[in-house]
Amino acid sequence: MKDDTILAHSGRAPLRVGAPVNMPVHRASTILSPTLDAFEANERGDSMFKNVCYGALGTDNAFALCDAVNRLEQGAGSMVTSSGLAACTLSVLAFVGAGDHVLMPDSVYGPQRMFCETILRRYGVETTFYDPRIGSGIEILIKANTRVVYTEAPGSQTFEMQDIPAIVKAAHAHGAVVIIDNTWASPLYFKPLTLGVDICIEAATKFISGHSDLVMGIITARTHELYKQMRAFCVQMGEIASPDDCYMALRGLRTMRVRMDAQYASALELARWLEKRPEVKQVLYPPLESDPGHALWARDFTGGGALFSVVLDKMPRKAVSAMIDGYRFFGIGASWGGYDSLVELCHPDRSALDRIPPVWNGDNCTLVRYAIGLEDIEDLKQDLEDGFARMASALS
């Protein structure tokens, strides 16, 4: 099946007379069995990972959503978590213990960095933050106790691309598990498991749900053994998403292609338009031919997330606020992937600032991140243009 058919047809209830097209919500904690043998068999071995046997292990809605996402990812199995951050943290925790070492890109999602610097450190797991552009050179950072090499392509705020096949080759040569946060591109535009990545994370909060009304993570494993290990760990940690949220995510998944294609087209046009603005020093967006990571993106990806950052001259807070506060269509808020456009002033960790080539060294620039929604692009351009005018007025 092609991706668009998977989006429309996977994760359906078994066909029967009177079956609805859209699977209804199955709220459940206790699941009844007809016999003692059936009850015990359902909780033995792999059965608990395949069948509905207790609400905390997954409902019909969770299994349906996981089936659809796993098909898109071309994996061996998917599982849902209560948030995207839970997917990020649990995917690492499942493979490390005290005394182990993790490699993490310096451009990683901020809360994941905090997790490494607090929780992992507390439990005796060392983290080394590496330049995301390192490629095959990451081999020199791999230690005997390196268990996980974590990737995120592109970076959350500074949008550096990573050479995923090169990193996979180096990590696997030393027996390390490779994890990727693929939320920006989604499985529609990038399929990292086919390149050897072991664990793929999607924040279903973003493009999968698409409507800014739920929080969820999805983890997909490349092999059945990795899936069993990851799934067992999530079960032991009590991680699950509610059937209502799984229902909403699966409903959002059905329109994911048309939403993402439209948002990507608008994002690319706006990014090119912004590049030509005199106020803009640089647009950080891998699909742009001018982006330092464009060649890697063009090699491995088929599209791009509707999220990018804009580098402006360093300016006083009042000028930034004048620009952002007056937007009509760009709401000020975290997250992205919904139908509405968003804006956020970025504050990357200090260790990330010196890596942004060539114009932003962290001392004389301002970084603003835009998420592009489904509004008319001319309205968005006018909103941005009006914002630049307010910024100029505040600076005069």
N, C-alpha and C positions, 0 to 999 in steps of 0.2 A: 504493500500500500504506500502511496505517496503521502507526503505530510498533510496536504489539504484534505485528503480523504480520512486520514487518521483523526484530524481535528473534528471532522463531522461525524464519524461513525464509531470511534473507539470509546470504551468506557460506557457502554450501553447496558441496560438491564437485559437479562435473558429474554429472548423473543417469546411471547405468548399472546393469546387472544386478549385484546384489551390493553396491551403494554403501552405505556406512554412513550413518546419520542424522547422526552427529557426525563431522566431518572428522578423520581421524587426523593425527598429527604427521608432517610431511614434512621431515626433516632433510636439508639439502643445502648443499654449497658449489658444486661443479662440476655444471653442467647440460649434458647431452649433446644435440647436434643431429644430425639424420639426414644433413644435407648442409652443405657449406661455405656455400652461398647462404643456407640457413636460419639458420645460426649468425650470419652477418654481418648479416642482416636483423633478427635478434632484438635486436641491440645498436645499431641505427640509429634515430635520431629518437625518436619517442614510444614505440617498441616496448619499450624497457627499462623504461618506466614502467607498462606494461600486461601484459607477459609475464614469466614466470619464466625468467631467462636466466643468473643467477649468484646465489649465496646472499646475497652482501652487498647485492644490489639488491632482495631480497625473495623469500620462499618462498611456496608455495601458502597456508600458514597466514596469513602477513602480508597477502597480497592478499585473502584471504577476510575477515579481520577489517576491513581497510580498506574493503572493499565495504559491509559491514554498517554501519559507523560513518558512512560518507559518506552512505548513504541516510537514516540518522537525522538527520544534520546538514543534509540537503538541499544538499550542496555539489557541487563539480566534481571532487573527488578528495581522498582522505585518505592519510596516510603514518604509519608507526609510528616511534617513537624509543625509545631505551634507557631513558628515564625521563621523568617529567612535567617535571622541571626542564630536561632537554634540549629538550623541546618549547618551553618558555618562552624559553630563550635562543636557540635556533636560529631561531625565528620572527622574532626581532628582528634577528639577525645577517644573515639572508637579504636584508634590505632596507636596510641601512645601510653606510656606509663612513666613513673618516676625514673629519672636518669636518662630519659630519651631527649632527642633533639629535633626541632622543627625548623624548616626554612620557610619564610613568609615574605612575600613581596613588600617592599617599602611603601608602595602605593595602595596597599590593601584597605578595604572598608574599615573606617575608623573603629567601630565597636569590636571588630575582630582583632584589631591591633591591641585594644584595651584588654580583651580576653587573654591574649598571649602574655601581656605585661603584668597581669594580675593573677588570674586563675591558674594558668599553666605554670607560671613561676611559683605560685604557692604550693603546687603539687610536684615540684621538682623537675619540670620539663623546660628545657632551655629553648629559646627562640632566637634565631638570627634573621634579621631583616635584610633582604638583598635587593640590589638594583633590578627592577623588573626587566630591564633591557639586556640582562646578562647572557641569555641564551645558553649555549652549550658550556659557557664558562662557569655555570653553576656547579659543575663537578668539583671544582676546587673548594667549595663550601660544604660539600657533603662529608659528614663524619661517619665513623663506624657506628655511632648510635643515632644517626638520622633516620627517623621512621617515616616522616611526612614531608613532602615538598608541596607547598600550597601555591596556587596560582590564581590570578584574577586578570582577565583580559577583556577590555582594557581596565586600567586602574580607575578607582571610584571617582576621583576628582581631577586627577592630572592626566588620565587617559593614555598612559604608556601601554603599548602593545607588548605581548610576550611571545617568544618563539616556543610555542607549546611542544611541537614534536622534538625539538632539541632538548628541552628540559625533561620530557618523558624519557628519552633515550638515556640521558645521564642518570636520572633518578632510578630507573629500573635496573641499570647496571650495578647499582649498589643496594638493591632490594628495598628501596623506599616507595611508599605509596604516593601517587600524584593525585591531588585534589584540585578542582577548579570551581570558582564561582562564575557561572556562565549567565548570570541574570541579564547583563546588558544586551547580549545578542540573542539569548533564548535558543532553544533547540531548533528553531526555524532557520536561524542564520549561522549557527555554528554547532557542530556535533563533535565535541571533544573526545567522547568515548571511542569514536572510530579512529582517533589518532593515538590511542593508547592510554589516555587519562583514565584513572581507576574509579574515581568518585566525582560526580558532577552535581553541583548545587544550583538550584533555581529558587530565588525568592518569588514565590507565587503571588506575593503581595503586589508585584509589579505587572509585567505584561500578561502573565497567565490570567490573573483575575481581571485586570484591565479597567476596574471601576472604582479604585481607591476606597474600597469598603470592607476589606478583610486583610488579615495578617497571616501569612503561612509560608512555610518552606517545603521544598521537595528535594530529596536526595536520591540519586540514581547510581547504581553500581554497574561496572563493566562486566564482571563475571558473577556466576552464581555463588561462589565461595565468598567473594567480597560482599555480595548482597546479604548472605546469611549473617556474616559478622556484623555488618552495619545495622541490619534490621534487628538482630538480637540485642545490640547495644541500645538502640532507640527504645525497644520494649522495656529493657531493664531500667532505663531512665524515665520511663513513664511518658514518653513523648508521643503525642497524637494530635491531630486536628479534628475539630468538631465536624459532625456530618453536615451541619448547616453550611459551614465554611467550605467544605469539600464540594458540596452541591454548587455553591456560588462560583468556586474556582473552575469547576468543570463547565459550567454555563459560560463563563468568560472565555474559557479555552476555545469554544466553538467559533468565536469571532476573532481569534488572535491573529490570524493571517491578514485579514482585511484591515484590522486596526494597525498592526505593526507596519505593514507595507505603506499605508497612508502616512503614518507618523514618521517613518524613515524618510520618505520622499520629502515631506515638509522640513524635517530636520536638516537634511542635506542641502536643500535650497536656501534655508535660513543661514546655515553655516557659511555657505559660499557668499551670500549677501553680506553677512557680518564681516567676512574677511576684507571686503572692499571699503568698509567704513573707516573714516580717519580716526575714530576714537579707539579702534580695536588694534591691539598689537599682535595678537595671535588667537586663532581658534583651535582648541585642542579637540580634535575629532578624527579618529583614524580613517573614516571613509574619504576625507579630504585628501587630494593629491599632495597637498603641502604638508600634511601631518608626518612627523618623523616615523610613525609606525605604519604608514599606509601600505608599504610593500608586504608586511606580514599580514595585515588585515586582508589585502586583496588575494593573497595566497590561500588563506584558510577560511575566510568568511564569505558568505553570500549576501549579506546585508548588515545593517547596523542598528543599534538601539537609538532611540530618539532622545539622546542625552549627550550633552557636550558642555565644555567649559570655555569661557571667553576671558582672555587676558587683557586687562586695561591698565593704563598708567596708575601708579599709586596715587590715591586721592584721599582727602579727609572723609570721615564718616558721614558728614552731612551731605556731601555730594553723592555718595553711594546710596544713602537713604532716599535722597530726592529722586534718584533714578528708579529705584526698586519700589518704594512705597506708592508711587503714583501709577504703577501699571494697572491697566484695566483687565487684562486677560491672563497675565502671568501671576498666579497666586504665590504668595510667599509660604513655602512649606517644604518639608523633607519628603523623601520618597519620589517616585516617578512611575511611569508605565500606565497611568490612567488616561482618560480622555481629555483631561484639562491640562493646560500648560502651567509649569511651575518655575520658580526662580529661587536660588539660594546663594548667599554669600559664602564662599568656601574658606576654611581655615585649616589647610593641611598640616599634618604634624611637621615639626621643624626639620626632621631628618629627610622629609620628602622635598623640601623647597629647592635645594641646590641642584636637583636633577632635571629641572624643567628647561629644555633647550628650545630656542636659543635666547629667548627674550625675557624670560621671567626668572629672576634669581631669588625671588622671595622678599627682597628688600625694597624694590621700587615698583611693584606692580600689585594689582588687585585682581582676584580671581572670582568670577561669577559663573555659576552653573545653571544651565537652562534645560528643562525637560519639555519637549514639544508634544502637545496634545493634538486634538482633532479639529481645532478651530480653523477658520479660513486663514490661509497664509498671509494674505494682504492685510488682514486685521492685525496679525501678529507682527508683521513688519512695521506697521504704523505705530503699534504699541511700543516697540523697541526704539523706533525713531523718536517718538515723543519722550521716551525715557532719557535718551542721549541729550535732548534739548534741555530737560530739567537738570541733568547733571552739569551741563555747561553753564546754565544760569546760576547754579549753586556755587560754581567755581569762580564766577566773575565778581 
